Amino acid sequence: MSSSTESEPISTVPQRQKLRLGDVLVQQKLISEEQLKQTLEMQRTTGKKLGRLLIDANVITEEALANILARQLRAPFVNLKSFPLKTEMVHLLPESHARRFRALVLGERGEDLLVAMADPLDLSAYDELTKILKRTVQIAVVAESQLSAAFDRHYRRTDEISGLAKALEKDIGDAVDFGTLQATAGQEGAPVVRLLQSIFEDAVQCGASDVHLEPQENELVVRSRIDGILQTQTHADKRIAAAMTQRLKLMASLDISEKRLPQDGRFSLRLRDSTVDVRLSTLPCQYGESVVMRLLGHGSGVRRLDHINMPKDILERFKEILGRSSGMVLVTGPTGSGKTTTLYAALAEIDSERHKVITVEDPVEFRLPGLTQVQVNDKIDLSFARVLRATLRQDPDVILVGEMRDPETAEIGLRAAVTGHMVLSTLHTRDAMSTPFRLLDMGVAPFMVATSLQAVIAQRLVRVNCDTCLEPHTPTPQEAAWLTSMIGSDEPVARPMRGRGCSACNGCGYIGRRGVYEMLEMDSVLAQATTRSDPTEFMKHAREKMKGKTMGFRALDLVWRGKTTMSEAMRLSSEIE
């Protein structure tokens, strides 16, 4: 526990009857009488709490407010980033009450419970907590933002989802028919609706990028992809799978009666004061239909190149290339490696007031003002190639093509790059060096690649160490062997670090992911080797040019800086070798 008053007795019932937050802050000279008066006027108008108004106005920080309250109440201030929370203790207080009273059970203190509160001056909340927990409550003070993050980490909706799954199972009995689903299609209180709502809310709460519904022989497995790793959410009776799938199809305006063919659709949800786009894919399988949903939040916005952790040398060259009037830049990597994020960050560098920017995508992942965005639709023969041809008649300066899927699209894109347009696109290749010859394999003329392609950026995502539980790590024999293959020695340049696992990272040692990049910029030697279709000469010069700057070395640099683990760097290296 982090506390500046560790030796002081903990207040069982905070001495708050004579305390008012404004008076305390004035007494401690954190705000002036005039600031208090102005904020109280604003409070009467807005109805917001005094502390929140002061924080929003940047008069005081959350941490300063929590610390001063802790000292005044002779209660501990707790840093939840490092406090070892136990899920079983947290769950003594139901989520609805925890969020309502902004309180979190930290642990036991003899016969009492230590409970963290963002507003320890709220007497009514304290009284309610005592009744709900049926124990004497000792108060600790926390910063409200840390409390919200702890709620999202520890109040996963597993029990709620399991309960709703059982309710749905009971509701549908042994069979699901079209009529039943049609009857419940507009009923927001129907079990299937409430179950899906909880699954989506849980996914957004824990930052999942995808949700998988996987029917097995005897059960339905619900999994979420968090930081690139699938985590099982719940196991349910397989009989509810059809009801969930058909409800999702209704939401995405798909053919509810077609179960033999794959289908793709899209819909939007309003969750937790934000809008989430859901891309839905169904696939017939042995025990029903597998459903995968990719979640795209509107609120996340488009990031700038300066904010995606691109190395400085690549960033500077990339920005210079984007300033040119023509040429093609390709971003490569597997699905889910952040290619779209990089492309949109590149678009954010381009002045759309002075330039005509057109995107051709399937689907349109981010909707941006000032851009002309076109959704490809193969069902009506609105293909990448067809839209791209029409795009060239729209007087564009910059064209973003979602993916070079076929030779025709690639050739049109390269011709556009030759004829005075900057073209940005993606391609699925292992690394930057292999990309030009992937275009040649697609049947594109060598001189087109040599004259049009300006640069290739390849990227992957690695998980980031949790700063809260970071500790030194001694390389294993396998890691030492890999290190030798990379730098010719098994002696680390710096001490590798890893996350031990704590409440902040749910015990996994990682929080979030970041990009690892490499860039191959075409020069005259590479262009000539491409024109001659000479892979040997091309690769020889490319390796010299990329020495020490490949994704493997960039990942190793992150290891030395304590940003990721050797195991993550090894995983990335194995993917590109």
C-alpha positions as CSV (number, residue, x, y, z in Angstrom):
1,M,0.0,0.0,0.0
2,S,1.3,3.4,-0.9
3,S,0.5,5.9,1.9
4,S,2.0,9.0,3.4
5,T,0.3,8.3,6.7
6,E,1.2,4.6,7.1
7,S,1.9,5.0,10.8
8,E,-1.3,6.9,11.6
9,P,-4.4,5.0,12.7
10,I,-7.0,4.4,10.0
11,S,-10.3,6.1,10.4
12,T,-13.1,3.6,10.8
13,V,-15.7,6.3,10.3
14,P,-14.1,9.4,8.7
15,Q,-14.3,12.5,10.7
16,R,-16.2,14.4,8.0
17,Q,-19.0,16.0,9.9
18,K,-17.1,19.3,10.3
19,L,-15.2,19.0,7.0
20,R,-16.1,20.6,3.7
21,L,-13.9,20.0,0.7
22,G,-13.7,23.7,-0.3
23,D,-12.7,24.8,3.2
24,V,-10.0,22.1,3.4
25,L,-8.5,23.1,0.1
26,V,-8.5,26.8,1.1
27,Q,-7.0,26.0,4.5
28,Q,-4.2,24.0,2.8
29,K,-3.7,27.0,0.3
30,L,-4.3,24.8,-2.7
31,I,-7.0,27.2,-3.9
32,S,-7.9,30.7,-3.0
33,E,-11.2,32.0,-1.5
34,E,-12.0,33.6,-4.9
35,Q,-11.4,30.3,-6.7
36,L,-13.7,28.5,-4.3
37,K,-16.4,31.1,-4.7
38,Q,-16.3,30.9,-8.5
39,T,-16.3,27.1,-8.4
40,L,-19.2,27.0,-6.0
41,E,-21.2,29.3,-8.4
42,M,-20.3,26.9,-11.3
43,Q,-21.4,23.9,-9.1
44,R,-24.8,25.4,-8.6
45,T,-25.2,25.8,-12.4
46,T,-23.8,22.4,-13.5
47,G,-24.6,20.2,-10.5
48,K,-21.1,18.6,-10.7
49,K,-19.1,17.9,-7.6
50,L,-16.7,20.6,-6.5
51,G,-13.6,18.3,-6.8
52,R,-14.4,17.3,-10.4
53,L,-14.9,21.0,-11.4
54,L,-11.5,21.9,-9.9
55,I,-9.8,19.0,-11.6
56,D,-11.4,19.8,-15.0
57,A,-10.3,23.4,-14.7
58,N,-6.7,22.2,-14.0
59,V,-6.7,24.0,-10.6
60,I,-5.7,20.8,-8.8
61,T,-4.8,17.3,-9.8
62,E,-6.6,14.2,-8.8
63,E,-3.5,12.9,-6.9
64,A,-3.1,16.2,-5.0
65,L,-6.8,16.2,-4.1
66,A,-6.7,12.6,-2.9
67,N,-3.5,13.2,-0.9
68,I,-4.9,16.2,0.9
69,L,-8.1,14.4,1.8
70,A,-6.1,11.4,3.1
71,R,-4.0,13.6,5.4
72,Q,-7.0,15.6,6.6
73,L,-9.0,12.4,7.4
74,R,-5.9,10.6,8.8
75,A,-6.6,7.8,6.3
76,P,-4.1,6.1,3.9
77,F,-3.7,7.3,0.3
78,V,-3.6,4.2,-1.9
79,N,-1.9,4.0,-5.3
80,L,-4.0,1.4,-7.1
81,K,-1.4,1.0,-9.8
82,S,0.9,-0.9,-7.4
83,F,-1.6,-2.1,-4.8
84,P,-2.0,-5.9,-5.0
85,L,-5.7,-6.1,-5.5
86,K,-7.4,-9.5,-5.1
87,T,-10.4,-10.2,-7.3
88,E,-12.2,-12.2,-4.6
89,M,-12.0,-9.2,-2.2
90,V,-13.1,-6.7,-4.9
91,H,-16.1,-8.8,-5.7
92,L,-17.4,-8.6,-2.2
93,L,-19.0,-5.4,-3.4
94,P,-21.2,-5.9,-6.5
95,E,-20.2,-3.8,-9.6
96,S,-23.3,-1.7,-9.6
97,H,-22.7,-0.5,-6.1
98,A,-19.0,-0.1,-6.6
99,R,-19.5,2.2,-9.6
100,R,-22.4,4.0,-7.9
101,F,-20.5,4.8,-4.7
102,R,-17.0,5.0,-6.4
103,A,-15.7,2.5,-3.9
104,L,-13.4,-0.6,-4.1
105,V,-12.8,-3.3,-1.5
106,L,-9.0,-3.5,-1.0
107,G,-8.8,-6.2,1.7
108,E,-9.4,-7.2,5.3
109,R,-8.1,-5.4,8.4
110,G,-8.9,-7.8,11.2
111,E,-12.7,-7.9,11.4
112,D,-13.0,-4.8,9.2
113,L,-12.8,-4.2,5.5
114,L,-10.5,-1.6,4.0
115,V,-12.4,0.2,1.2
116,A,-11.0,2.7,-1.2
117,M,-13.2,5.7,-2.0
118,A,-12.7,8.6,-4.5
119,D,-14.9,10.8,-2.3
120,P,-14.3,9.9,1.3
121,L,-16.5,12.9,2.4
122,D,-19.6,11.2,1.1
123,L,-21.3,10.1,4.3
124,S,-24.3,8.6,2.7
125,A,-22.1,6.4,0.5
126,Y,-20.2,5.3,3.5
127,D,-23.4,4.3,5.3
128,E,-24.7,2.4,2.3
129,L,-21.4,0.5,1.9
130,T,-21.5,-0.5,5.6
131,K,-25.0,-1.9,5.1
132,I,-24.2,-3.7,1.9
133,L,-20.9,-5.3,3.1
134,K,-22.3,-6.0,6.6
135,R,-18.9,-5.3,8.0
136,T,-17.2,-2.3,9.6
137,V,-15.6,-0.3,6.9
138,Q,-12.2,1.5,7.1
139,I,-11.7,4.2,4.5
140,A,-8.7,4.7,2.2
141,V,-8.5,7.5,-0.4
142,V,-7.7,6.9,-4.1
143,A,-7.6,9.0,-7.3
144,E,-10.8,8.7,-9.2
145,S,-9.2,7.8,-12.6
146,Q,-7.3,4.9,-10.9
147,L,-10.6,3.7,-9.5
148,S,-12.3,3.7,-12.9
149,A,-9.4,1.8,-14.4
150,A,-9.6,-0.8,-11.5
151,F,-13.3,-1.2,-12.1
152,D,-12.7,-2.1,-15.7
153,R,-9.9,-4.6,-14.9
154,H,-11.6,-6.5,-12.1
155,Y,-15.3,-6.3,-12.8
156,R,-15.3,-8.5,-15.9
157,R,-18.9,-9.5,-16.6
158,T,-18.2,-13.3,-16.5
159,D,-20.9,-14.0,-13.9
160,E,-23.4,-11.7,-15.6
161,I,-22.8,-13.3,-19.0
162,S,-23.0,-16.8,-17.7
163,G,-26.3,-16.0,-15.9
164,L,-27.8,-14.4,-19.0
165,A,-26.6,-17.4,-21.1
166,K,-28.5,-19.7,-18.8
167,A,-31.6,-17.5,-19.0
168,L,-31.4,-17.6,-22.7
169,E,-31.0,-21.4,-22.7
170,K,-34.2,-21.6,-20.5
171,D,-36.0,-19.2,-22.7
172,I,-35.4,-20.9,-26.0
173,G,-35.8,-24.5,-24.8
174,D,-34.4,-27.2,-27.1
175,A,-34.9,-25.3,-30.4
176,V,-34.6,-21.9,-31.9
177,D,-36.9,-21.0,-34.8
178,F,-37.2,-18.0,-37.1
179,G,-40.6,-17.0,-35.6
180,T,-39.2,-16.8,-32.1
181,L,-36.4,-14.6,-33.1
182,Q,-38.6,-12.4,-35.2
183,A,-40.9,-12.0,-32.2
184,T,-37.9,-10.9,-30.0
185,A,-36.1,-8.8,-32.6
186,G,-37.4,-5.6,-31.2
187,Q,-37.5,-6.5,-27.6
188,E,-34.5,-4.9,-25.9
189,G,-35.2,-6.9,-22.7
190,A,-35.1,-10.3,-24.4
191,P,-32.4,-12.6,-23.0
192,V,-30.5,-12.8,-26.2
193,V,-30.3,-9.0,-26.5
194,R,-29.2,-8.6,-22.9
195,L,-26.6,-11.3,-23.3
196,L,-25.0,-9.7,-26.4
197,Q,-25.1,-6.3,-24.8
198,S,-23.1,-7.7,-21.8
199,I,-20.6,-9.4,-24.1
200,F,-20.0,-6.2,-26.0
201,E,-19.8,-4.1,-22.9
202,D,-17.2,-6.5,-21.4
203,A,-15.2,-6.4,-24.6
204,V,-15.1,-2.6,-24.7
205,Q,-14.4,-2.5,-21.0
206,C,-11.3,-4.7,-21.3
207,G,-10.1,-3.1,-24.6
208,A,-10.7,-6.2,-26.8
209,S,-10.2,-5.8,-30.5
210,D,-12.3,-8.9,-31.5
211,V,-15.0,-11.1,-30.0
212,H,-15.3,-14.8,-31.1
213,L,-18.4,-17.0,-30.8
214,E,-17.2,-20.5,-31.4
215,P,-19.7,-23.4,-31.3
216,Q,-18.1,-26.7,-30.2
217,E,-19.6,-30.2,-30.0
218,N,-21.0,-29.7,-26.5
219,E,-20.7,-26.0,-25.8
220,L,-20.4,-22.5,-27.1
221,V,-17.1,-20.8,-26.3
222,V,-17.0,-17.0,-26.1
223,R,-13.5,-15.5,-26.4
224,S,-12.1,-12.0,-26.7
225,R,-8.8,-10.9,-28.2
226,I,-7.0,-8.6,-25.8
227,D,-3.5,-7.2,-26.8
228,G,-3.4,-9.7,-29.6
229,I,-4.0,-12.8,-27.3
230,L,-7.4,-14.6,-27.2
231,Q,-8.8,-15.0,-23.7
232,T,-11.8,-17.2,-22.9
233,Q,-14.7,-15.2,-21.5
234,T,-17.3,-18.0,-20.8
235,H,-18.5,-21.4,-21.8
236,A,-22.2,-21.8,-22.5
237,D,-24.7,-24.3,-23.7
238,K,-24.3,-24.8,-27.5
239,R,-28.1,-24.4,-27.9
240,I,-27.9,-20.7,-27.5
241,A,-25.4,-20.3,-30.3
242,A,-28.0,-20.2,-33.1
243,A,-30.1,-17.6,-31.2
244,M,-27.1,-15.3,-30.8
245,T,-25.9,-15.7,-34.4
246,Q,-29.3,-15.0,-35.8
247,R,-29.8,-12.0,-33.6
248,L,-26.4,-10.6,-34.8
249,K,-27.4,-11.3,-38.4
250,L,-30.6,-9.2,-37.9
251,M,-28.5,-6.4,-36.5
252,A,-26.1,-6.5,-39.5
253,S,-29.0,-6.9,-42.0
254,L,-27.7,-10.3,-43.2
255,D,-29.7,-13.2,-44.6
256,I,-31.0,-14.9,-41.4
257,S,-32.1,-18.1,-43.3
258,E,-28.7,-18.6,-44.9
259,K,-26.5,-20.9,-42.8
260,R,-24.5,-22.7,-45.5
261,L,-22.4,-19.8,-46.8
262,P,-20.1,-17.2,-45.1
263,Q,-21.6,-13.7,-44.7
264,D,-20.1,-10.3,-43.8
265,G,-21.9,-7.3,-42.4
266,R,-21.6,-4.3,-40.2
267,F,-23.5,-2.5,-37.5
268,S,-23.0,0.2,-34.9
269,L,-23.7,0.1,-31.1
270,R,-23.9,2.8,-28.5
271,L,-21.9,1.5,-25.4
272,R,-20.8,3.4,-22.4
273,D,-21.3,6.9,-23.9
274,S,-19.4,5.9,-27.1
275,T,-20.2,4.5,-30.5
276,V,-18.6,1.2,-31.5
277,D,-18.6,-0.1,-35.1
278,V,-18.8,-3.9,-35.3
279,R,-17.6,-5.8,-38.4
280,L,-19.3,-9.1,-38.4
281,S,-18.1,-12.3,-40.2
282,T,-19.9,-15.6,-40.1
283,L,-18.4,-18.9,-41.2
284,P,-20.3,-22.3,-41.4
285,C,-18.5,-24.9,-39.4
286,Q,-19.0,-28.4,-38.1
287,Y,-21.2,-27.5,-35.2
288,G,-23.0,-24.4,-36.5
289,E,-21.7,-21.0,-37.5
290,S,-18.5,-19.4,-36.1
291,V,-18.9,-15.7,-35.6
292,V,-16.1,-13.2,-35.3
293,M,-16.7,-9.5,-34.6
294,R,-14.1,-6.8,-34.9
295,L,-14.7,-3.7,-32.7
296,L,-13.8,-0.3,-34.0
297,G,-14.4,2.6,-31.6
298,H,-15.3,6.0,-33.0
299,G,-13.9,7.7,-29.9
300,S,-10.4,6.4,-30.5
301,G,-9.9,8.8,-33.4
302,V,-7.0,8.9,-35.9
303,R,-3.6,9.1,-34.4
304,R,-0.7,11.2,-35.8
305,L,2.5,9.7,-37.0
306,D,4.3,11.3,-34.0
307,H,2.1,9.3,-31.7
308,I,2.5,5.7,-33.0
309,N,6.0,5.1,-31.6
310,M,7.7,5.1,-35.1
311,P,11.5,5.4,-34.7
312,K,12.8,8.9,-35.4
313,D,14.9,8.0,-38.5
314,I,11.9,6.3,-40.2
315,L,9.5,9.0,-39.1
316,E,11.6,11.8,-40.7
317,R,12.0,10.0,-44.0
318,F,8.4,8.9,-44.1
319,K,7.2,12.5,-43.6
320,E,9.6,13.7,-46.4
321,I,8.2,11.0,-48.8
322,L,4.6,12.0,-48.0
323,G,5.4,15.5,-49.0
324,R,6.2,14.4,-52.6
325,S,3.6,14.9,-55.3
326,S,3.8,11.3,-56.7
327,G,4.9,7.8,-55.9
328,M,3.6,4.8,-54.0
329,V,4.2,3.9,-50.4
330,L,3.2,0.4,-49.2
331,V,2.7,-0.6,-45.6
332,T,3.0,-4.4,-45.1
333,G,2.3,-6.9,-42.4
334,P,-0.2,-9.6,-41.3
335,T,-3.8,-8.9,-40.4
336,G,-4.0,-7.0,-37.1
337,S,-0.5,-5.6,-37.2
338,G,-1.7,-1.9,-37.3
339,K,-1.3,-1.2,-41.0
340,T,-4.5,0.8,-41.2
341,T,-3.5,2.9,-38.2
342,T,-0.2,3.8,-39.9
343,L,-2.0,4.6,-43.2
344,Y,-4.5,6.9,-41.5
345,A,-1.7,8.5,-39.4
346,A,0.0,9.3,-42.7
347,L,-3.3,10.8,-44.1
348,A,-3.4,13.0,-41.0
349,E,-0.1,14.6,-42.1
350,I,-1.6,15.6,-45.4
351,D,-3.4,19.0,-45.6
352,S,-6.9,17.9,-46.9
353,E,-7.8,21.6,-47.4
354,R,-5.2,21.9,-50.1
355,H,-5.2,18.4,-51.4
356,K,-8.0,16.1,-52.8
357,V,-7.7,12.9,-50.8
358,I,-9.8,9.8,-51.8
359,T,-9.8,6.5,-50.0
360,V,-10.9,3.1,-51.5
361,E,-11.5,0.7,-48.7
362,D,-13.3,-2.6,-47.7
363,P,-14.6,-1.6,-45.2
364,V,-14.2,2.1,-44.4
365,E,-12.7,1.8,-40.9
366,F,-12.4,5.5,-39.9
367,R,-14.7,8.2,-41.1
368,L,-12.8,11.4,-41.6
369,P,-14.1,14.9,-42.5
370,G,-12.6,16.5,-45.6
371,L,-11.9,13.1,-47.3
372,T,-13.8,11.3,-50.1
373,Q,-14.2,7.8,-48.8
374,V,-15.5,4.9,-51.0
375,Q,-16.7,1.5,-49.7
376,V,-15.9,-1.4,-52.0
377,N,-18.8,-3.7,-52.7
378,D,-18.1,-6.9,-54.6
379,K,-21.7,-7.9,-54.6
380,I,-22.5,-5.2,-57.1
381,D,-19.1,-5.4,-58.9
382,L,-17.8,-2.3,-57.2
383,S,-14.3,-3.7,-56.9
384,F,-11.1,-2.0,-55.9
385,A,-10.0,-1.9,-59.5
386,R,-13.2,-0.4,-60.8
387,V,-13.4,2.2,-58.0
388,L,-9.7,3.0,-58.5
389,R,-10.2,3.7,-62.2
390,A,-13.1,6.0,-61.4
391,T,-11.0,7.7,-58.7
392,L,-8.4,8.8,-61.2
393,R,-11.1,10.8,-63.0
394,Q,-11.9,12.7,-59.8
395,D,-8.7,14.8,-59.9
396,P,-7.1,13.3,-56.7
397,D,-3.8,14.3,-55.2
398,V,-3.6,11.5,-52.7
399,I,-5.2,8.0,-53.0
400,L,-5.4,5.5,-50.2
401,V,-6.2,2.0,-51.4
402,G,-7.1,-0.4,-48.6
403,E,-5.2,-3.3,-50.0
404,M,-3.4,-4.4,-53.2
405,R,-5.5,-7.5,-53.5
406,D,-5.0,-8.5,-57.2
407,P,-2.7,-7.7,-60.2
408,E,-5.3,-5.3,-61.7
409,T,-5.5,-3.2,-58.6
410,A,-1.8,-3.2,-58.2
411,E,-1.1,-2.1,-61.8
412,I,-3.7,0.7,-61.7
413,G,-2.3,1.9,-58.4
414,L,1.3,1.9,-59.7
415,R,0.2,3.7,-62.9
416,A,-1.5,6.3,-60.7
417,A,1.7,6.8,-58.8
418,V,3.6,7.4,-62.0
419,T,1.1,9.9,-63.4
420,G,1.3,12.5,-60.6
421,H,-0.6,11.0,-57.6
422,M,0.7,9.9,-54.2
423,V,-0.7,6.4,-53.6
424,L,-0.8,4.7,-50.1
425,S,-1.7,1.1,-49.8
426,T,-1.1,-2.2,-47.9
427,L,0.2,-5.6,-49.0
428,H,0.6,-8.9,-47.1
429,T,4.3,-9.7,-47.1
430,R,6.7,-10.9,-44.4
431,D,9.1,-7.9,-44.4
432,A,10.0,-4.8,-46.4
433,M,12.7,-6.4,-48.5
434,S,10.4,-9.0,-50.0
435,T,7.7,-6.6,-51.0
436,P,8.9,-5.3,-54.5
437,F,9.2,-8.9,-55.7
438,R,5.8,-9.8,-54.3
439,L,4.4,-7.2,-56.7
440,L,6.4,-8.8,-59.5
441,D,5.0,-12.2,-58.6
442,M,1.5,-10.7,-59.0
443,G,2.4,-10.0,-62.6
444,V,3.1,-6.3,-62.5
445,A,5.7,-5.1,-65.0
446,P,9.2,-4.6,-63.4
447,F,9.7,-1.1,-64.7
448,M,6.3,0.0,-63.1
449,V,7.5,-1.2,-59.7
450,A,11.0,0.4,-60.2
451,T,9.6,3.8,-61.2
452,S,6.6,4.0,-58.9
453,L,7.5,2.5,-55.6
454,Q,9.1,5.0,-53.2
455,A,9.2,3.1,-49.9
456,V,8.0,0.1,-48.1
457,I,7.2,0.1,-44.3
458,A,6.8,-3.3,-42.7
459,Q,5.4,-3.6,-39.2
460,R,4.4,-5.8,-36.3
461,L,2.9,-5.3,-32.9
462,V,4.6,-6.4,-29.7
463,R,3.1,-6.4,-26.2
464,V,4.4,-3.7,-23.8
465,N,5.8,-4.4,-20.3
466,C,3.6,-3.4,-17.4
467,D,5.4,-0.5,-15.7
468,T,3.8,-1.3,-12.3
469,C,5.4,-4.7,-11.9
470,L,8.5,-4.3,-14.0
471,E,11.5,-6.4,-12.8
472,P,14.9,-7.5,-14.1
473,H,14.9,-10.8,-16.1
474,T,17.7,-13.3,-16.7
475,P,17.6,-14.6,-20.3
476,T,16.8,-18.3,-20.6
477,P,19.1,-20.6,-22.7
478,Q,16.8,-20.2,-25.7
479,E,16.8,-16.4,-25.3
480,A,20.6,-16.4,-25.0
481,A,20.9,-18.5,-28.1
482,W,18.7,-16.1,-30.0
483,L,20.7,-13.2,-28.7
484,T,23.8,-14.8,-30.1
485,S,22.3,-15.2,-33.5
486,M,21.3,-11.5,-33.5
487,I,24.4,-9.7,-32.1
488,G,27.0,-12.5,-32.0
489,S,27.1,-12.7,-28.2
490,D,24.8,-14.0,-25.5
491,E,25.8,-11.1,-23.2
492,P,23.0,-8.6,-23.0
493,V,23.8,-5.0,-23.8
494,A,21.5,-3.9,-21.0
495,R,19.5,-5.8,-18.4
496,P,16.3,-7.2,-19.9
497,M,13.1,-6.5,-18.0
498,R,9.7,-8.1,-17.8
499,G,6.4,-7.6,-15.9
500,R,6.0,-9.9,-13.0
501,G,2.2,-9.8,-13.1
502,C,0.1,-7.6,-10.9
503,S,-3.4,-6.3,-10.5
504,A,-2.8,-3.5,-13.0
505,C,-2.0,-6.0,-15.8
506,N,-4.3,-8.8,-14.6
507,G,-1.3,-10.9,-13.8
508,C,0.0,-11.2,-17.4
509,G,2.9,-8.7,-17.1
510,Y,1.8,-6.7,-20.2
511,I,-0.4,-3.7,-20.8
512,G,-1.1,-2.7,-24.4
513,R,0.9,-3.1,-27.6
514,R,3.2,-0.9,-29.7
515,G,4.4,-1.0,-33.3
516,V,7.8,-2.2,-34.4
517,Y,8.8,-0.9,-37.8
518,E,11.3,-1.1,-40.6
519,M,11.5,0.9,-43.8
520,L,13.1,0.2,-47.1
521,E,13.5,3.3,-49.2
522,M,14.0,2.6,-52.9
523,D,17.2,4.0,-54.5
524,S,18.8,3.7,-57.9
525,V,20.6,0.4,-57.2
526,L,17.4,-1.2,-55.9
527,A,15.4,0.2,-58.8
528,Q,17.8,-1.2,-61.4
529,A,17.8,-4.6,-59.8
530,T,14.0,-4.5,-59.8
531,T,13.9,-3.5,-63.5
532,R,16.2,-6.5,-64.3
533,S,14.1,-8.8,-62.0
534,D,17.3,-9.7,-60.3
535,P,16.4,-10.8,-56.7
536,T,19.9,-11.8,-55.8
537,E,21.4,-8.3,-56.5
538,F,18.3,-6.7,-54.9
539,M,18.4,-8.6,-51.7
540,K,22.2,-8.2,-51.4
541,H,21.9,-4.4,-51.6
542,A,18.7,-4.3,-49.5
543,R,20.4,-6.3,-46.6
544,E,23.3,-3.8,-46.6
545,K,20.9,-0.9,-46.6
546,M,18.8,-2.4,-43.8
547,K,21.7,-3.7,-41.6
548,G,20.9,-3.1,-37.9
549,K,17.5,-1.5,-38.9
550,T,15.3,-4.5,-39.4
551,M,12.2,-5.2,-37.3
552,G,14.2,-7.8,-35.3
553,F,16.8,-5.2,-34.3
554,R,14.2,-2.6,-33.6
555,A,12.4,-5.1,-31.3
556,L,15.7,-5.9,-29.6
557,D,16.2,-2.2,-29.0
558,L,12.8,-2.1,-27.2
559,V,14.1,-5.0,-25.0
560,W,17.2,-3.0,-24.0
561,R,14.9,0.0,-23.2
562,G,12.7,-2.1,-21.0
563,K,9.7,-1.7,-23.2
564,T,9.1,-5.3,-24.0
565,T,10.4,-8.8,-23.2
566,M,12.9,-11.0,-25.0
567,S,10.2,-13.6,-25.6
568,E,8.1,-11.0,-27.5
569,A,11.2,-9.9,-29.5
570,M,11.9,-13.6,-30.3
571,R,8.3,-14.2,-31.4
572,L,8.5,-11.2,-33.8
573,S,11.8,-12.4,-35.1
574,S,10.5,-15.9,-35.8
575,E,7.6,-14.4,-37.8
576,I,9.8,-12.6,-40.2
577,E,12.6,-15.1,-40.7
